[in-house]
Amino acid sequence: MERRIEHTEHDLTVFKLKFGRLELKMYDKGARVLRIEMIARNVKDLRCGKLLPRVPEMLAKMRHT
């Protein structure tokens, strides 16, 4: 697992966590979370397909990875 915290000049903090080909990014400004992103570099690793109706299943598998 790789961890990185980046600070920008606009009081924006970006937290990045990498788990192999999965990455979690959290954007924070002034003690408020603006956005959270989960990125799967290769959905084949999740073994659940890549169609839009499969998104809930993908999210569930990413939570358990």
C-alpha positions as CSV (number, residue, x, y, z in Angstrom):
1,M,0.0,0.0,0.0
2,E,1.3,3.4,-1.0
3,R,0.2,6.6,0.8
4,R,0.7,10.2,-0.3
5,I,-0.6,13.5,0.9
6,E,-0.3,16.5,-1.4
7,H,-1.0,20.2,-0.4
8,T,-1.7,22.9,-3.0
9,E,-1.6,26.6,-2.8
10,H,-5.4,26.9,-2.5
11,D,-5.7,25.1,0.8
12,L,-6.6,21.9,-0.9
13,T,-5.3,18.6,0.4
14,V,-5.3,15.4,-1.7
15,F,-4.9,12.1,0.1
16,K,-4.0,9.2,-2.1
17,L,-4.0,5.5,-1.2
18,K,-2.9,2.9,-3.7
19,F,-3.7,-0.8,-3.3
20,G,-2.0,-2.4,-6.3
21,R,-4.2,-1.4,-9.3
22,L,-6.8,0.3,-7.1
23,E,-6.5,3.9,-6.0
24,L,-8.5,6.0,-3.5
25,K,-8.3,9.8,-3.7
26,M,-9.9,12.1,-1.2
27,Y,-10.0,15.9,-1.8
28,D,-10.2,18.1,1.3
29,K,-10.4,21.9,1.6
30,G,-10.7,23.7,4.9
31,A,-11.6,20.6,6.9
32,R,-14.4,19.6,4.5
33,V,-14.3,16.6,2.2
34,L,-15.0,17.8,-1.3
35,R,-14.9,14.6,-3.3
36,I,-13.8,10.9,-3.0
37,E,-12.7,8.9,-6.0
38,M,-12.0,5.2,-6.4
39,I,-10.0,4.3,-9.5
40,A,-9.7,0.7,-10.8
41,R,-6.8,0.6,-13.3
42,N,-8.0,-2.8,-14.6
43,V,-11.5,-4.0,-13.8
44,K,-10.6,-7.5,-15.1
45,D,-8.9,-8.0,-11.7
46,L,-12.3,-7.6,-10.0
47,R,-13.8,-10.4,-12.1
48,C,-17.3,-9.0,-12.3
49,G,-17.5,-7.4,-15.7
50,K,-17.3,-3.8,-16.7
51,L,-20.8,-2.8,-17.7
52,L,-22.7,0.0,-15.9
53,P,-25.3,-2.4,-14.3
54,R,-22.3,-4.1,-12.6
55,V,-21.1,-1.0,-10.7
56,P,-22.6,-2.0,-7.4
57,E,-20.9,-5.4,-7.6
58,M,-17.6,-3.6,-8.5
59,L,-17.8,-1.3,-5.6
60,A,-18.5,-4.2,-3.2
61,K,-15.5,-6.0,-4.5
62,M,-13.3,-2.9,-4.2
63,R,-14.4,-2.5,-0.6
64,H,-13.2,-6.0,0.3
65,T,-9.9,-5.7,-1.6
